[in-house]
């Protein structure tokens, strides 16, 4: 019975997150609609090569995750506790992003919107991680948020390429 309740709770929480992301997608779409736009041919080039950039990101993310596990073990043995929080939070975030990127690759190649949606969720996760990390390094949060804004801008510029 408890397993059923857990899965029911998990399903409801996921549904809430997806509903929220759809609302946020509309609001951000309105914001980025007012931004200067890339030329249509540039949007097409980005959309054409995006799956391969994602493939590179998948490989690099996997290498970073492996490195973080190694680094975490070294930090525990030496006693560096400041960076342990960022590693403990960073590994699950990177694993989720790795999953989102891996499952977005094929739909992005086929120009399906579900691939774009998965990249949008990965950007939202980057926002949440940046805000959580404000407690450690304010400069990291600022540069992360700048990267997220650029990522959202590019995503909304190429959104019309995905059906």
PASEBA-1860 file (N, C-alpha, C; in nm, 3 decimals):
! residues 163
1> XXXXXXXX> 0.082/-0.119/0.000/0.000/0.000/0.000/0.087/0.126/0.000 ~ 0.196/0.124/0.078/0.281/0.242/0.085/0.351/0.268/-0.048 ~ 0.384/0.162/-0.121/0.446/0.178/-0.252/0.349/0.248/-0.348 ~ 0.224/0.211/-0.342/0.122/0.274/-0.425/0.112/0.423/-0.393 ~ 0.111/0.457/-0.264/0.103/0.597/-0.223/0.225/0.675/-0.272 ~ 0.343/0.612/-0.263/0.464/0.677/-0.308/0.458/0.708/-0.458 ~ 0.419/0.606/-0.538/0.411/0.626/-0.683/0.302/0.728/-0.718 ~ 0.193/0.726/-0.646/0.086/0.823/-0.669/0.137/0.965/-0.639
9> XXXXXXXX> 0.208/0.979/-0.526/0.266/1.109/-0.491/0.366/1.154/-0.596 ~ 0.452/1.062/-0.640/0.553/1.094/-0.740/0.487/1.138/-0.871 ~ 0.384/1.067/-0.913/0.312/1.102/-1.036/0.248/1.240/-1.023 ~ 0.186/1.268/-0.909/0.121/1.399/-0.888/0.225/1.511/-0.887 ~ 0.339/1.486/-0.823/0.445/1.587/-0.818/0.500/1.614/-0.958 ~ 0.520/1.508/-1.035/0.569/1.524/-1.172/0.469/1.601/-1.257 ~ 0.343/1.572/-1.240/0.238/1.643/-1.314/0.239/1.792/-1.279 ~ 0.257/1.824/-1.151/0.263/1.964/-1.109/0.384/2.035/-1.172
17> XXXXXXXX> 0.497/1.967/-1.173/0.618/2.025/-1.233/0.596/2.051/-1.381 ~ 0.536/1.955/-1.451/0.512/1.972/-1.595/0.411/2.082/-1.622 ~ 0.307/2.092/-1.539/0.209/2.200/-1.554/0.277/2.336/-1.533 ~ 0.361/2.342/-1.428/0.433/2.466/-1.400/0.526/2.502/-1.516 ~ 0.595/2.400/-1.572/0.689/2.428/-1.681/0.615/2.479/-1.804 ~ 0.495/2.430/-1.830/0.416/2.479/-1.944/0.376/2.625/-1.924 ~ 0.336/2.660/-1.803/0.302/2.799/-1.772/0.425/2.888/-1.787 ~ 0.536/2.841/-1.734/0.660/2.918/-1.742/0.707/2.931/-1.886
25> XXXXXXXX> 0.690/2.825/-1.965/0.728/2.831/-2.107/0.652/2.942/-2.178 ~ 0.522/2.952/-2.150/0.442/3.057/-2.213/0.488/3.196/-2.169 ~ 0.513/3.213/-2.039/0.557/3.343/-1.988/0.694/3.380/-2.044 ~ 0.786/3.286/-2.045/0.919/3.315/-2.100/0.912/3.339/-2.250 ~ 0.823/3.269/-2.318/0.803/3.292/-2.461/0.761/3.436/-2.488 ~ 0.675/3.488/-2.402/0.632/3.628/-2.416/0.749/3.724/-2.392 ~ 0.833/3.691/-2.294/0.949/3.777/-2.264/1.048/3.774/-2.380 ~ 1.082/3.655/-2.429/1.183/3.644/-2.534/1.129/3.685/-2.671
33> XXXXXXXX> 0.998/3.697/-2.683/0.939/3.747/-2.808/0.981/3.892/-2.832 ~ 1.005/3.965/-2.722/1.042/4.106/-2.731/1.192/4.126/-2.756 ~ 1.270/4.018/-2.742/1.416/4.026/-2.762/1.448/4.030/-2.911 ~ 1.564/4.084/-2.945/1.604/4.080/-3.087/1.616/3.934/-3.133 ~ 1.582/3.910/-3.258/1.578/3.772/-3.309/1.694/3.744/-3.404 ~ 1.733/3.617/-3.407/1.832/3.570/-3.503/1.766/3.560/-3.641 ~ 1.848/3.567/-3.744/1.795/3.547/-3.879/1.747/3.403/-3.891 ~ 1.649/3.381/-3.978/1.590/3.249/-3.996/1.696/3.144/-4.032
41> XXXXXXXX> 1.789/3.179/-4.120/1.892/3.080/-4.159/1.982/3.043/-4.042 ~ 2.006/3.139/-3.950/2.086/3.110/-3.833/2.011/3.017/-3.738 ~ 1.881/3.038/-3.725/1.799/2.948/-3.643/1.803/2.807/-3.698 ~ 1.794/2.796/-3.830/1.797/2.663/-3.893/1.931/2.595/-3.871 ~ 2.039/2.671/-3.877/2.173/2.614/-3.854/2.184/2.563/-3.710 ~ 2.138/2.644/-3.615/2.143/2.602/-3.474/2.061/2.475/-3.455 ~ 1.941/2.472/-3.510/1.854/2.354/-3.496/1.915/2.231/-3.564 ~ 1.986/2.252/-3.674/2.047/2.141/-3.746/2.160/2.076/-3.666
49> XXXXXXXX> 2.243/2.158/-3.602/2.359/2.106/-3.531/2.336/2.085/-3.382 ~ 2.221/2.127/-3.330/2.194/2.112/-3.187/2.200/1.968/-3.139 ~ 2.145/1.871/-3.212/2.157/1.733/-3.162/2.302/1.688/-3.143 ~ 2.391/1.732/-3.229/2.531/1.692/-3.217/2.600/1.766/-3.104 ~ 2.560/1.889/-3.077/2.612/1.960/-2.960/2.564/1.891/-2.832 ~ 2.440/1.844/-2.835/2.386/1.770/-2.721/2.462/1.639/-2.702 ~ 2.497/1.572/-2.812/2.574/1.447/-2.804/2.709/1.473/-2.736 ~ 2.773/1.582/-2.773/2.900/1.620/-2.710/2.878/1.649/-2.562
57> XXXXXXXX> 2.769/1.720/-2.531/2.737/1.751/-2.391/2.712/1.624/-2.310 ~ 2.652/1.523/-2.372/2.627/1.396/-2.303/2.760/1.331/-2.264 ~ 2.852/1.325/-2.358/2.983/1.264/-2.330/3.057/1.344/-2.223 ~ 3.060/1.476/-2.237/3.129/1.559/-2.138/3.064/1.549/-2.000 ~ 2.931/1.545/-1.997/2.861/1.532/-1.869/2.894/1.401/-1.801 ~ 2.899/1.294/-1.879/2.934/1.164/-1.821/3.075/1.168/-1.762 ~ 3.168/1.231/-1.833/3.305/1.242/-1.782/3.310/1.328/-1.655 ~ 3.233/1.435/-1.652/3.230/1.522/-1.534/3.171/1.448/-1.414
65> XXXXXXXX> 3.065/1.371/-1.437/3.003/1.296/-1.328/3.103/1.196/-1.270 ~ 3.174/1.126/-1.355/3.276/1.031/-1.308/3.384/1.106/-1.230 ~ 3.426/1.221/-1.280/3.527/1.301/-1.211/3.476/1.351/-1.077 ~ 3.348/1.389/-1.071/3.291/1.437/-0.944/3.289/1.326/-0.839 ~ 3.258/1.205/-0.880/3.263/1.094/-0.785/3.404/1.078/-0.730 ~ 3.503/1.084/-0.817/3.642/1.073/-0.773/3.677/1.190/-0.681 ~ 3.641/1.313/-0.723/3.671/1.432/-0.644/3.603/1.427/-0.508 ~ 3.481/1.379/-0.506/3.407/1.368/-0.381/3.478/1.274/-0.284
73> XXXXXXXX> 3.529/1.163/-0.335/3.599/1.069/-0.247/3.728/1.132/-0.194 ~ 3.796/1.209/-0.277/3.918/1.278/-0.232/3.884/1.383/-0.127 ~ 3.776/1.460/-0.151/3.740/1.564/-0.055/3.700/1.505/0.080 ~ 3.631/1.392/0.080/3.595/1.328/0.206/3.720/1.284/0.281 ~ 3.817/1.229/0.209/3.937/1.179/0.276/4.025/1.292/0.327 ~ 4.026/1.405/0.259/4.111/1.517/0.300/4.039/1.609/0.398 ~ 3.907/1.615/0.391/3.832/1.695/0.486/3.782/1.827/0.432 ~ 3.775/1.845/0.301/3.719/1.967/0.244/3.567/1.954/0.245
81> XXXXXXXX> 3.503/2.024/0.336/3.358/2.011/0.349/3.282/2.121/0.277 ~ 3.346/2.228/0.237/3.276/2.338/0.170/3.227/2.295/0.032 ~ 3.312/2.229/-0.042/3.276/2.189/-0.178/3.194/2.061/-0.184 ~ 3.183/1.990/-0.074/3.108/1.865/-0.075/2.962/1.892/-0.106 ~ 2.905/1.999/-0.052/2.765/2.031/-0.078/2.741/2.050/-0.227 ~ 2.828/2.125/-0.293/2.808/2.147/-0.437/2.823/2.017/-0.514 ~ 2.913/1.930/-0.472/2.928/1.802/-0.542/2.808/1.712/-0.516 ~ 2.759/1.710/-0.392/2.643/1.627/-0.360/2.517/1.674/-0.432
89> XXXXXXXX> 2.505/1.804/-0.449/2.391/1.856/-0.526/2.417/1.847/-0.676 ~ 2.541/1.865/-0.715/2.574/1.868/-0.857/2.559/1.733/-0.926 ~ 2.592/1.626/-0.856/2.586/1.494/-0.919/2.443/1.457/-0.958 ~ 2.343/1.468/-0.868/2.206/1.436/-0.911/2.155/1.528/-1.021 ~ 2.189/1.655/-1.013/2.146/1.750/-1.116/2.206/1.710/-1.251 ~ 2.335/1.676/-1.250/2.400/1.637/-1.376/2.344/1.504/-1.428 ~ 2.310/1.412/-1.339/2.251/1.285/-1.382/2.115/1.309/-1.449 ~ 2.036/1.397/-1.390/1.905/1.429/-1.449/1.925/1.499/-1.583
97> XXXXXXXX> 2.018/1.594/-1.589/2.046/1.661/-1.716/2.098/1.562/-1.821 ~ 2.182/1.470/-1.779/2.233/1.367/-1.871/2.117/1.287/-1.928 ~ 2.023/1.249/-1.842/1.905/1.175/-1.888/1.823/1.260/-1.986 ~ 1.799/1.386/-1.950/1.720/1.474/-2.038/1.789/1.492/-2.173 ~ 1.920/1.513/-2.171/1.994/1.529/-2.297/1.988/1.402/-2.381 ~ 2.011/1.287/-2.315/2.013/1.160/-2.389/1.878/1.130/-2.452 ~ 1.770/1.158/-2.380/1.637/1.130/-2.435/1.591/1.238/-2.531 ~ 1.660/1.351/-2.535/1.624/1.459/-2.629/1.694/1.444/-2.763
105> XXXXXXXX> 1.801/1.367/-2.769/1.883/1.360/-2.890/1.802/1.318/-3.013 ~ 1.737/1.206/-3.006/1.661/1.154/-3.122/1.547/1.248/-3.162 ~ 1.464/1.295/-3.066/1.358/1.389/-3.106/1.413/1.519/-3.166 ~ 1.528/1.565/-3.120/1.587/1.686/-3.178/1.629/1.660/-3.322 ~ 1.682/1.543/-3.348/1.719/1.509/-3.486/1.596/1.506/-3.577 ~ 1.486/1.460/-3.521/1.362/1.449/-3.598/1.279/1.578/-3.594 ~ 1.334/1.682/-3.531/1.268/1.813/-3.518/1.133/1.803/-3.446 ~ 1.127/1.719/-3.343/1.006/1.705/-3.264/1.014/1.795/-3.141
113> XXXXXXXX> 0.902/1.853/-3.105/0.899/1.948/-2.995/0.933/1.884/-2.861 ~ 0.909/1.755/-2.846/0.941/1.689/-2.720/1.091/1.700/-2.689 ~ 1.175/1.702/-2.791/1.318/1.723/-2.769/1.345/1.863/-2.716 ~ 1.277/1.961/-2.774/1.290/2.099/-2.727/1.240/2.109/-2.583 ~ 1.129/2.042/-2.552/1.073/2.044/-2.417/1.171/1.989/-2.315 ~ 1.243/1.884/-2.351/1.340/1.825/-2.258/1.457/1.920/-2.233 ~ 1.499/1.993/-2.337/1.605/2.093/-2.316/1.554/2.207/-2.229 ~ 1.427/2.242/-2.244/1.366/2.346/-2.161/1.367/2.302/-2.014
121> XXXXXXXX> 1.331/2.176/-1.988/1.335/2.125/-1.851/1.478/2.125/-1.796 ~ 1.575/2.093/-1.880/1.715/2.096/-1.836/1.757/2.238/-1.799 ~ 1.710/2.337/-1.873/1.741/2.477/-1.840/1.674/2.517/-1.709 ~ 1.550/2.472/-1.687/1.482/2.500/-1.560/1.559/2.440/-1.444 ~ 1.609/2.320/-1.462/1.688/2.256/-1.359/1.816/2.336/-1.331 ~ 1.875/2.392/-1.435/1.994/2.476/-1.417/1.962/2.600/-1.334 ~ 1.843/2.656/-1.353/1.801/2.772/-1.273/1.790/2.733/-1.126 ~ 1.722/2.622/-1.100/1.704/2.577/-0.962/1.839/2.550/-0.897
129> XXXXXXXX> 1.928/2.484/-0.967/2.061/2.455/-0.913/2.137/2.585/-0.885 ~ 2.127/2.681/-0.976/2.197/2.809/-0.955/2.147/2.881/-0.832 ~ 2.018/2.878/-0.811/1.960/2.945/-0.694/2.001/2.873/-0.566 ~ 2.001/2.741/-0.568/2.043/2.665/-0.450/2.189/2.694/-0.417 ~ 2.271/2.709/-0.518/2.414/2.729/-0.497/2.449/2.871/-0.451 ~ 2.351/2.960/-0.444/2.377/3.096/-0.396/2.436/3.094/-0.255 ~ 2.405/2.990/-0.179/2.454/2.982/-0.043/2.603/2.952/-0.037 ~ 2.662/2.908/-0.147/2.804/2.881/-0.147/2.884/2.990/-0.216
137> XXXXXXXX> 2.851/3.016/-0.341/2.930/3.112/-0.416/2.836/3.201/-0.497 ~ 2.829/3.327/-0.460/2.740/3.420/-0.529/2.787/3.442/-0.673 ~ 2.919/3.444/-0.695/2.969/3.466/-0.831/2.933/3.349/-0.922 ~ 2.937/3.227/-0.870/2.895/3.111/-0.948/2.749/3.123/-0.990 ~ 2.666/3.168/-0.898/2.524/3.181/-0.928/2.502/3.284/-1.039 ~ 2.572/3.395/-1.031/2.555/3.501/-1.130/2.597/3.452/-1.269 ~ 2.713/3.388/-1.279/2.756/3.339/-1.410/2.665/3.227/-1.459 ~ 2.617/3.142/-1.368/2.523/3.036/-1.408/2.393/3.095/-1.460
145> XXXXXXXX> 2.343/3.197/-1.393/2.218/3.259/-1.438/2.235/3.329/-1.572 ~ 2.352/3.389/-1.595/2.378/3.450/-1.726/2.377/3.341/-1.833 ~ 2.440/3.229/-1.805/2.439/3.117/-1.898/2.298/3.064/-1.923 ~ 2.216/3.060/-1.818/2.079/3.013/-1.833/1.998/3.109/-1.920 ~ 2.016/3.239/-1.900/1.944/3.337/-1.983/1.983/3.321/-2.130 ~ 2.112/3.303/-2.154/2.157/3.282/-2.293/2.098/3.152/-2.347 ~ 2.096/3.047/-2.265/2.038/2.920/-2.307/1.889/2.932/-2.339 ~ 1.815/3.002/-2.253/1.672/3.023/-2.281/1.652/3.104/-2.408
153> XXXXXXXX> 1.735/3.206/-2.428/1.724/3.288/-2.549/1.739/3.201/-2.674 ~ 1.844/3.119/-2.675/1.867/3.033/-2.792/1.753/2.932/-2.808 ~ 1.707/2.875/-2.697/1.597/2.779/-2.706/1.472/2.843/-2.767 ~ 1.439/2.963/-2.722/1.319/3.027/-2.775/1.339/3.079/-2.917 ~ 1.461/3.104/-2.956/1.488/3.143/-3.094/1.464/3.027/-3.191 ~ 1.492/2.906/-3.148/1.478/2.792/-3.239/1.351/2.713/-3.215 ~ 1.266/2.757/-3.125/1.145/2.682/-3.092/1.058/2.655/-3.213 ~ 1.051/2.749/-3.307/0.966/2.730/-3.424/1.017/2.622/-3.520
161> XXX> 1.138/2.572/-3.496/1.195/2.466/-3.580/1.142/2.328/-3.541 ~ 1.076/2.322/-3.424/1.032/2.193/-3.370/0.881/2.187/-3.365 ~ 0.825/2.083/-3.421/0.679/2.067/-3.426/0.634/1.957/-3.333
END
